[in-house]
Amino acid sequence: MQTVPVVVVFGPTAVGKTDFLLHFEHIGEIINSDSLQVYKYMSIGTAKPDVSVTSRIPHHLVDCIDPDDEFSAGDFVKRSDKLCHEIYERGRLPMIAGGTGFFLKNFIYGLPDAPASSEEIRQKLKKRLEAEGLEALREELKQKDPESWERIKPLDSYRILRALEVYYTSGSPLSDYKLPAEPRSGYRFLLIGLNRDRAELYERINQRVEAMFNAGLPEEYKKLRAMGYRSACPGLSAIGYREFSLMEELGSLTLNDVKELIKQNSRNYAKRQITFFKALPDVHWIHPDHWQDAVNMVNSFIEKKETIG
């Protein structure tokens, strides 16, 4: 049986992934690995590719989840496995692309062997969440599993509860359950990392946030709230939306304050992304403007045939 070739393209926010991927429109289909672009109604703040892009190269796992639903790494791996085989059977190249590092790493190496969900413990934690608030549970996670506390976003209630659930189910912190050391069988991977000079990247981030506000990001947030989505739901707890929630809570922030806060949080996030991606092995790092080098690399990768079994 032939292995499925998969090209994985990643890089920090605003590095230029969308334009870069258009150079593969004749051979590839994109499986989105951005944990926010899966959410419906959140197009501006997540910088989703518009129809001018998706009409040229198909994108999967975009606009498929309601903002108050959870979309875990396990969900991503399960759906991406199915999509990779379907795309390859159509004679196209599966290309997983995005900036959510743990989605990419879980797909390449597999999911950690953490204990299964305990409905009893989860329900107890949900009741505590309602009674005590998220910050109290987050502080508890800091004591029980500081590594997971450091990694999980402060408003990510789903993953905070999951980490506590694992601790109370197994007696061990979630961070003790490590990923497998070798890539999964059945695939062969080509990893392409996009990078830019730090000052250039930060300027692109600032310009993107300005463009988002000009495109109507504040109105997009207001529409989501009018639709009944809470500020603490998974979608609205992300950068680009949670800052508006903070404005609602404090009542003292202006729209310009929110804009500058989104810029700062996005730059900080990009820095964390770069650190995460630099730790991945066997990555071919290129500047997005050097796309022809990547095209040649991908063509050589496709021509290489491997079988298993």
Sine and cosine of phi, psi and omega as CSV:
sin_phi,cos_phi,sin_psi,cos_psi,sin_omega,cos_omega
0.00,0.00,0.72,-0.70,-0.03,-1.00
-0.98,0.21,0.66,-0.75,0.07,-1.00
-0.96,0.29,0.40,-0.92,-0.01,-1.00
-1.00,-0.06,0.85,-0.52,0.06,-1.00
-0.98,0.20,0.72,-0.70,0.01,-1.00
-0.72,-0.69,0.81,-0.59,0.11,-0.99
-0.99,-0.10,0.78,-0.62,0.00,-1.00
-0.92,-0.38,0.88,-0.48,-0.03,-1.00
-0.91,-0.42,0.80,-0.61,-0.04,-1.00
-0.54,-0.84,0.21,-0.98,0.02,-1.00
0.18,-0.98,0.18,-0.98,-0.04,-1.00
-0.93,0.37,0.28,-0.96,0.02,-1.00
-0.83,0.56,0.67,-0.74,0.05,-1.00
0.95,0.30,0.21,0.98,-0.01,-1.00
-0.96,0.29,-0.39,0.92,0.02,-1.00
0.91,-0.41,0.53,0.85,-0.05,-1.00
-0.91,0.42,-0.66,0.75,-0.10,-1.00
-0.88,0.48,-0.78,0.63,0.01,-1.00
-0.91,0.42,-0.61,0.79,0.01,-1.00
-0.87,0.49,-0.67,0.74,-0.08,-1.00
-0.93,0.36,-0.39,0.92,0.02,-1.00
-0.89,0.45,-0.36,0.93,0.03,-1.00
-0.95,0.32,-0.08,1.00,0.01,-1.00
-0.90,-0.44,0.35,0.94,-0.09,-1.00
-0.89,0.45,-0.43,0.90,-0.06,-1.00
-0.99,0.12,-0.22,0.97,-0.07,-1.00
-0.80,-0.60,-0.35,0.94,-0.20,-0.98
-0.89,-0.45,0.23,-0.97,0.21,-0.98
-0.73,-0.68,0.64,-0.77,-0.12,-0.99
-0.99,-0.10,0.75,-0.66,0.20,-0.98
-0.96,-0.28,0.93,-0.37,-0.08,-1.00
-0.93,0.37,0.79,-0.62,0.06,-1.00
-0.89,-0.45,0.47,0.88,0.15,-0.99
-1.00,-0.04,0.86,-0.50,-0.13,-0.99
-0.93,0.37,-0.17,0.98,0.01,-1.00
-0.98,-0.22,-0.50,0.86,-0.02,-1.00
-0.94,0.35,-0.17,0.98,0.10,-1.00
-0.94,0.35,-0.36,0.93,-0.13,-0.99
-0.99,0.12,0.68,-0.74,0.07,-1.00
-0.95,0.33,0.38,-0.92,0.15,-0.99
0.92,0.38,0.09,1.00,-0.05,-1.00
-0.85,-0.52,0.93,0.36,-0.11,-0.99
-1.00,-0.03,-0.68,0.73,-0.10,-1.00
-0.95,0.31,-0.78,0.63,-0.07,-1.00
-0.93,0.37,-0.31,0.95,0.02,-1.00
-0.97,-0.23,0.01,1.00,0.01,-1.00
0.82,0.58,0.73,0.68,0.03,-1.00
-0.91,0.42,0.55,-0.83,0.12,-0.99
-0.90,0.43,0.69,-0.73,-0.01,-1.00
-1.00,0.00,-0.06,-1.00,-0.11,-0.99
-0.90,0.44,-0.44,0.90,0.04,-1.00
-0.90,0.43,-0.39,0.92,0.04,-1.00
-1.00,-0.07,-0.77,0.64,-0.09,-1.00
-0.93,0.36,-0.35,0.94,0.08,-1.00
-0.97,0.26,-0.31,0.95,-0.01,-1.00
-0.99,-0.13,-0.58,0.82,0.02,-1.00
-0.63,-0.78,0.84,-0.54,-0.07,-1.00
-0.87,0.49,0.64,-0.77,0.07,-1.00
-0.86,-0.50,0.73,-0.69,0.02,-1.00
-0.90,-0.43,0.37,-0.93,-0.02,-1.00
0.88,0.47,0.65,0.76,0.12,-0.99
-0.84,-0.55,0.69,-0.72,0.02,-1.00
0.84,0.55,0.75,0.66,-0.07,-1.00
-0.83,-0.56,-0.05,1.00,-0.08,-1.00
-0.72,-0.69,0.65,-0.76,0.10,-0.99
-0.94,0.33,0.53,-0.85,-0.08,-1.00
-0.87,0.50,-0.37,0.93,0.01,-1.00
-0.99,-0.12,0.14,0.99,0.07,-1.00
-0.99,-0.10,0.44,-0.90,0.06,-1.00
-1.00,0.01,0.57,-0.82,0.10,-1.00
-0.70,-0.71,0.98,-0.21,-0.14,-0.99
-1.00,-0.01,0.16,-0.99,0.09,-1.00
-0.88,0.48,-0.59,0.81,0.05,-1.00
-0.90,0.44,-0.65,0.76,0.06,-1.00
-0.88,0.48,-0.69,0.73,-0.01,-1.00
-0.89,0.46,-0.72,0.69,-0.03,-1.00
-0.89,0.45,-0.70,0.72,-0.02,-1.00
-0.88,0.48,-0.75,0.67,-0.02,-1.00
-0.93,0.36,-0.62,0.79,-0.02,-1.00
-0.93,0.37,-0.59,0.81,0.08,-1.00
-0.83,0.55,-0.75,0.66,-0.01,-1.00
-0.89,0.45,-0.70,0.71,-0.03,-1.00
-0.91,0.41,-0.65,0.76,-0.01,-1.00
-0.85,0.53,-0.70,0.72,-0.01,-1.00
-0.94,0.35,-0.63,0.78,0.03,-1.00
-0.91,0.42,-0.68,0.73,0.00,-1.00
-0.90,0.43,-0.70,0.72,-0.02,-1.00
-0.91,0.42,-0.60,0.80,0.03,-1.00
-0.92,0.39,-0.40,0.92,0.08,-1.00
-0.99,0.15,-0.01,1.00,-0.01,-1.00
0.99,0.11,0.30,0.95,0.01,-1.00
-0.94,-0.35,0.23,-0.97,-0.04,-1.00
-0.99,-0.14,0.87,-0.49,0.10,-1.00
-0.93,0.36,0.79,-0.62,0.02,-1.00
-0.79,-0.61,0.94,-0.35,0.04,-1.00
-1.00,0.00,0.82,-0.57,-0.13,-0.99
-0.62,-0.79,0.69,-0.72,0.05,-1.00
0.29,-0.96,-0.15,-0.99,-0.08,-1.00
-0.86,-0.51,0.12,0.99,0.01,-1.00
-1.00,0.02,0.99,-0.16,-0.17,-0.99
-0.86,0.51,-0.66,0.75,-0.07,-1.00
-0.95,0.32,-0.45,0.89,0.13,-0.99
-0.89,0.46,-0.76,0.65,-0.04,-1.00
-0.89,0.46,-0.72,0.69,-0.06,-1.00
-0.92,0.40,-0.63,0.77,0.04,-1.00
-0.91,0.42,-0.58,0.82,0.02,-1.00
-0.94,0.35,-0.67,0.74,-0.05,-1.00
-0.94,0.35,-0.71,0.71,-0.14,-0.99
-0.98,-0.22,-0.27,0.96,-0.07,-1.00
0.99,-0.14,0.23,-0.97,-0.04,-1.00
-0.99,0.13,0.54,-0.84,0.07,-1.00
-0.91,0.41,0.45,-0.90,-0.08,-1.00
-1.00,0.08,0.85,0.53,0.01,-1.00
-0.98,0.18,0.38,-0.93,-0.02,-1.00
-0.90,0.44,0.45,-0.89,0.02,-1.00
-0.92,0.40,0.33,-0.94,0.00,-1.00
-0.88,0.47,0.61,-0.79,0.12,-0.99
-0.94,-0.34,0.94,-0.34,-0.06,-1.00
-0.88,0.47,-0.61,0.79,-0.01,-1.00
-0.89,0.45,-0.75,0.66,-0.01,-1.00
-0.93,0.38,-0.63,0.78,-0.01,-1.00
-0.89,0.46,-0.67,0.74,0.00,-1.00
-0.91,0.42,-0.62,0.79,0.06,-1.00
-0.89,0.45,-0.67,0.75,0.00,-1.00
-0.92,0.38,-0.60,0.80,0.04,-1.00
-0.90,0.43,-0.63,0.77,0.04,-1.00
-0.91,0.41,-0.63,0.78,0.05,-1.00
-0.91,0.41,-0.60,0.80,0.04,-1.00
-0.86,0.51,-0.70,0.72,0.01,-1.00
-0.92,0.40,-0.61,0.79,-0.08,-1.00
-0.99,0.14,-0.62,0.78,-0.15,-0.99
-0.96,-0.26,-0.38,0.93,-0.05,-1.00
1.00,-0.05,0.36,-0.93,-0.08,-1.00
-0.92,0.39,-0.61,0.79,-0.07,-1.00
-0.88,0.47,-0.59,0.81,0.02,-1.00
-0.91,0.42,-0.67,0.74,0.02,-1.00
-0.94,0.33,-0.56,0.83,0.04,-1.00
-0.91,0.41,-0.64,0.77,0.05,-1.00
-0.90,0.43,-0.59,0.81,0.06,-1.00
-0.91,0.41,-0.64,0.76,0.04,-1.00
-0.89,0.45,-0.59,0.81,0.02,-1.00
-0.86,0.50,-0.59,0.81,0.01,-1.00
-0.97,0.23,-0.62,0.78,-0.09,-1.00
-0.99,0.10,-0.59,0.81,-0.12,-0.99
-0.51,-0.86,0.97,0.25,-0.08,-1.00
-0.87,0.49,-0.50,0.86,0.00,-1.00
-0.92,0.40,-0.70,0.72,0.05,-1.00
-0.93,0.37,-0.61,0.79,0.05,-1.00
-0.84,0.54,-0.66,0.75,0.00,-1.00
-0.93,0.38,-0.57,0.82,-0.11,-0.99
-0.99,0.12,-0.57,0.82,-0.13,-0.99
-0.99,0.11,0.70,-0.72,0.01,-1.00
-0.87,0.49,0.57,-0.82,-0.09,-1.00
-0.85,0.52,-0.51,0.86,-0.04,-1.00
-0.98,-0.20,0.14,0.99,-0.05,-1.00
-1.00,0.09,0.99,0.16,-0.09,-1.00
-0.88,0.47,-0.58,0.81,-0.03,-1.00
-0.87,0.49,-0.76,0.65,-0.07,-1.00
-0.97,0.23,-0.49,0.87,0.11,-0.99
-0.90,0.44,-0.72,0.69,0.04,-1.00
-0.90,0.43,-0.64,0.77,0.00,-1.00
-0.89,0.46,-0.68,0.73,0.00,-1.00
-0.90,0.44,-0.67,0.75,0.05,-1.00
-0.92,0.39,-0.61,0.79,0.03,-1.00
-0.87,0.49,-0.70,0.71,0.03,-1.00
-0.88,0.48,-0.67,0.74,-0.02,-1.00
-0.89,0.46,-0.72,0.70,-0.07,-1.00
-0.98,0.20,-0.32,0.95,0.07,-1.00
-0.99,0.16,-0.67,0.74,-0.15,-0.99
-0.95,-0.33,-0.34,0.94,-0.10,-1.00
0.99,0.12,0.01,1.00,0.01,-1.00
-0.84,-0.54,0.54,-0.84,0.02,-1.00
-0.93,0.36,0.47,-0.88,0.02,-1.00
-0.84,0.54,-0.56,0.83,-0.03,-1.00
-0.91,0.41,-0.26,0.97,0.06,-1.00
-0.96,0.27,-0.33,0.94,-0.04,-1.00
-1.00,-0.03,0.98,-0.18,-0.13,-0.99
-1.00,-0.04,0.36,-0.93,0.09,-1.00
-0.94,0.34,0.44,-0.90,0.14,-0.99
-0.84,0.55,0.43,-0.90,-0.08,-1.00
-0.99,0.13,-0.37,0.93,-0.07,-1.00
-0.91,-0.42,0.51,-0.86,0.07,-1.00
-0.86,0.51,0.44,-0.90,-0.03,-1.00
-0.91,0.42,0.51,-0.86,0.07,-1.00
-0.98,0.21,0.30,-0.95,0.01,-1.00
1.00,-0.01,-0.19,0.98,0.04,-1.00
-0.79,-0.61,0.39,-0.92,0.32,-0.95
-0.79,-0.62,0.69,-0.72,-0.19,-0.98
-0.91,-0.40,0.61,-0.79,0.23,-0.97
-0.87,-0.49,0.88,-0.47,-0.07,-1.00
-0.98,-0.22,0.86,-0.51,0.02,-1.00
-0.88,-0.48,0.89,-0.46,0.04,-1.00
-0.97,-0.23,0.75,-0.66,0.03,-1.00
-0.99,-0.16,0.72,-0.69,0.02,-1.00
-0.60,-0.80,0.38,-0.93,0.06,-1.00
-0.66,-0.75,0.27,-0.96,0.15,-0.99
-0.83,0.56,0.63,-0.78,-0.10,-1.00
-0.84,0.55,-0.69,0.72,-0.01,-1.00
-0.90,0.43,-0.64,0.77,0.03,-1.00
-0.90,0.43,-0.68,0.73,0.00,-1.00
-0.89,0.45,-0.72,0.69,-0.02,-1.00
-0.89,0.45,-0.59,0.81,0.04,-1.00
-0.92,0.39,-0.62,0.79,0.06,-1.00
-0.90,0.44,-0.62,0.78,0.05,-1.00
-0.89,0.46,-0.73,0.69,0.01,-1.00
-0.87,0.50,-0.68,0.73,0.00,-1.00
-0.92,0.39,-0.60,0.80,0.01,-1.00
-0.90,0.43,-0.69,0.73,0.00,-1.00
-0.90,0.44,-0.65,0.76,0.08,-1.00
-0.85,0.52,-0.69,0.72,0.00,-1.00
-0.90,0.43,-0.60,0.80,0.02,-1.00
-0.89,0.46,-0.68,0.73,0.01,-1.00
-0.92,0.39,-0.63,0.78,0.04,-1.00
-0.91,0.41,-0.49,0.87,0.00,-1.00
-0.99,0.13,-0.14,0.99,0.07,-1.00
0.95,-0.30,0.52,0.85,0.01,-1.00
-0.86,0.52,-0.69,0.72,0.03,-1.00
-0.85,0.52,-0.62,0.78,0.01,-1.00
-0.93,0.36,-0.58,0.82,0.05,-1.00
-0.89,0.45,-0.68,0.73,0.03,-1.00
-0.89,0.46,-0.71,0.70,0.00,-1.00
-0.87,0.50,-0.62,0.78,0.01,-1.00
-0.91,0.43,-0.67,0.74,0.03,-1.00
-0.88,0.47,-0.67,0.74,0.02,-1.00
-0.92,0.39,-0.61,0.79,0.02,-1.00
-0.92,0.39,-0.43,0.90,0.04,-1.00
-0.98,0.21,-0.09,1.00,0.07,-1.00
0.98,-0.19,0.09,1.00,-0.01,-1.00
-0.98,0.19,0.79,-0.62,-0.03,-1.00
-0.96,0.26,0.45,-0.89,-0.02,-1.00
-0.91,0.42,-0.36,0.93,-0.02,-1.00
-1.00,-0.06,0.03,1.00,0.00,-1.00
-0.94,0.35,0.36,-0.93,-0.12,-0.99
-0.79,0.62,-0.68,0.74,-0.02,-1.00
-0.92,0.39,-0.75,0.66,-0.11,-0.99
-0.98,0.20,-0.07,1.00,0.06,-1.00
-1.00,0.05,0.05,1.00,-0.06,-1.00
-1.00,0.02,0.34,-0.94,0.10,-0.99
-0.83,0.56,0.69,-0.72,-0.03,-1.00
0.98,-0.18,-0.26,0.97,0.04,-1.00
-0.79,-0.61,-0.65,0.76,-0.07,-1.00
-0.91,0.41,-0.41,0.91,0.03,-1.00
-0.92,0.39,-0.54,0.84,0.10,-1.00
-0.93,0.36,-0.58,0.81,0.07,-1.00
-0.89,0.46,-0.64,0.77,0.03,-1.00
-0.89,0.45,-0.62,0.78,0.04,-1.00
-0.89,0.46,-0.64,0.77,0.05,-1.00
-0.90,0.44,-0.67,0.74,-0.06,-1.00
-0.94,0.35,-0.70,0.72,-0.10,-0.99
-0.99,0.11,-0.60,0.80,0.00,-1.00
0.96,0.29,0.05,1.00,-0.06,-1.00
-0.91,-0.42,-0.09,1.00,-0.02,-1.00
-1.00,0.01,0.63,-0.78,0.12,-0.99
-1.00,-0.04,0.19,-0.98,0.06,-1.00
-0.88,0.47,-0.58,0.81,0.04,-1.00
-0.92,0.39,-0.60,0.80,0.09,-1.00
-0.87,0.50,-0.69,0.72,0.00,-1.00
-0.89,0.46,-0.69,0.72,0.01,-1.00
-0.86,0.51,-0.74,0.68,-0.02,-1.00
-0.92,0.39,-0.56,0.83,0.04,-1.00
-0.92,0.39,-0.64,0.77,0.05,-1.00
-0.89,0.45,-0.66,0.76,0.04,-1.00
-0.86,0.50,-0.74,0.67,-0.03,-1.00
-0.90,0.44,-0.72,0.69,0.00,-1.00
-0.90,0.44,-0.58,0.81,0.02,-1.00
-0.93,0.37,-0.64,0.77,0.05,-1.00
-0.91,0.42,-0.65,0.76,0.04,-1.00
-0.90,0.43,-0.64,0.77,0.02,-1.00
-0.90,0.43,-0.67,0.74,0.02,-1.00
-0.87,0.50,-0.63,0.77,0.03,-1.00
-0.88,0.47,-0.68,0.73,0.03,-1.00
-0.91,0.40,-0.63,0.77,0.04,-1.00
-0.86,0.51,-0.72,0.69,-0.02,-1.00
-0.87,0.50,-0.69,0.72,0.02,-1.00
-0.87,0.50,-0.70,0.72,0.00,-1.00
-0.89,0.46,-0.76,0.65,-0.08,-1.00
-0.92,0.39,-0.55,0.83,-0.01,-1.00
-0.91,0.41,-0.34,0.94,0.00,-1.00
-0.99,0.11,-0.19,0.98,0.01,-1.00
-0.97,0.25,0.65,-0.76,0.01,-1.00
-0.99,0.11,0.35,-0.93,0.17,-0.99
0.87,0.50,0.64,0.77,0.02,-1.00
-0.99,-0.14,0.70,-0.72,0.11,-0.99
-1.00,-0.09,0.95,-0.32,-0.06,-1.00
-1.00,-0.04,0.77,-0.64,0.03,-1.00
-0.60,-0.80,0.37,-0.93,0.15,-0.99
-0.99,0.17,0.67,-0.74,-0.04,-1.00
-0.82,0.57,-0.46,0.89,0.02,-1.00
-0.94,0.35,-0.32,0.95,0.00,-1.00
-1.00,-0.06,0.71,0.71,-0.10,-0.99
-0.90,0.43,-0.47,0.88,-0.01,-1.00
-0.90,0.44,-0.58,0.81,0.07,-1.00
-0.87,0.49,-0.64,0.77,0.01,-1.00
-0.93,0.36,-0.64,0.77,0.03,-1.00
-0.87,0.50,-0.71,0.71,0.02,-1.00
-0.89,0.46,-0.64,0.77,0.01,-1.00
-0.90,0.44,-0.70,0.72,-0.01,-1.00
-0.92,0.40,-0.65,0.76,0.02,-1.00
-0.87,0.48,-0.66,0.75,0.04,-1.00
-0.91,0.41,-0.62,0.78,0.02,-1.00
-0.89,0.45,-0.68,0.73,-0.01,-1.00
-0.91,0.42,-0.63,0.78,-0.05,-1.00
-0.93,0.37,-0.39,0.92,0.02,-1.00
-0.97,0.25,0.82,-0.57,-0.03,-1.00
-0.94,-0.34,0.71,-0.70,0.09,-1.00
-0.69,-0.72,0.56,-0.83,0.03,-1.00
-0.80,-0.60,0.36,-0.93,0.10,-1.00
-0.78,-0.63,0.37,-0.93,0.06,-1.00
0.99,0.13,0.00,0.00,0.00,0.00
